[in-house]
Amino acid sequence: QAMTFHFSYENVPLLFSGLTINSPGEMAGAFVAVFFLAMFYEGLKIARECLLRKSQVSIRYNSMPVPGPNGTILMETHKTVGQQMLSLPHLLQTVLHIIQVVVSYFLMLIFMTYNGYLCIAVAAGAGTGYFFFSWKKAVVVDITEHCH
């Protein structure tokens, strides 16, 4: 297998040894399947965020006195949101995380076939999924996050 981008549709392996593309029709089917897999991946990421927000429990408000101007005392309140480890929502998040990781590696391996059609399917599916699923996502910037 060449380690350069190519646009062939004959003898293209797809993830499993028995799954080989050998015709334009098979490539078209694989394109559609990979496109929807990438869309699913983007939707899954957003769905996990929504589920996490809905399942957050044990909201606590901690107030503490802080010095204010002219010797006054101000009360500062912090909101703490948590999720219990041994709970159904956390178990569901764990299972969905495993699925998300597996799908992300599948997409990476598909891209690493260097087949141009399949690479386009991954990129187009991810872009389409992002367009459809993340338009109402609340934007939160985490400066400590360095991974995608």
Salt bridges, closest charged atoms under 4 A:
GLU42 OE1 - LYS45 NZ 3.44
GLU49 OE1 - ARG53 NH2 3.70
GLU49 OE2 - LYS137 NZ 3.97
GLU76 OE1 - HIS78 NE2 2.98
